[in-house]
């Protein structure tokens, strides 16, 4: 059944591209109710959209299914509406599958202890470097949503290396840090690529500006 949902999103996006392409309109995301571990979840069906990945990854309880290749989130009272509101900033959201959905309250799960970066406080140097990066991206024509994604990913990296000297960390160690973080949080290959690109861009811009 899950594969049917994924085929559905592929066809939907294909039809969208025929109507003008991705350059002229927001991409489409479909929210579908699914069952995981005998509980109701909302599946986020989207193809190759790093902005969607970044938003969904921050939702409490979000998990990436490597088998079915979509994000899924336990459904609580306001999950669908909250998710729809957040995603609407970067894409067109189809939540019609929930029109007649009957919500049944499920027991709350404890928060993941692996995502400690959410509460990480940047030090003065990190804050200054992040401001410089965001200014560089703005000056070079990056969209607000792209700047937001890059900023969030760079914050994740800062939380992983903490107060270490950013320029004393070898590329091999950076790769190890990323791999361990991705594995610990069961994150998607697409998200891993995005994180790597953000870190590479951070170092490239920082070195070019001195």
Secondary structure, DSSP 8 states (H G I E B T S, - for coil): -HHHHHHHHHHHHHHHHHTT-GGGS-EEEEEEEEEETTEEEEEEE-SS-HHHHHHHHTSTT-EEETTTTEEEEE--TTHHHHHHHHHTTTEEEE-GGGTT------------TT-GGGG----HHHHHHHHHHHHHHHHTT--HHHHHHHHHHHHHHHHHHTTS-TTSS-HHHHHHHHHHHHHHHT--HHHHHHHHHHHHHHHHHHHHH-
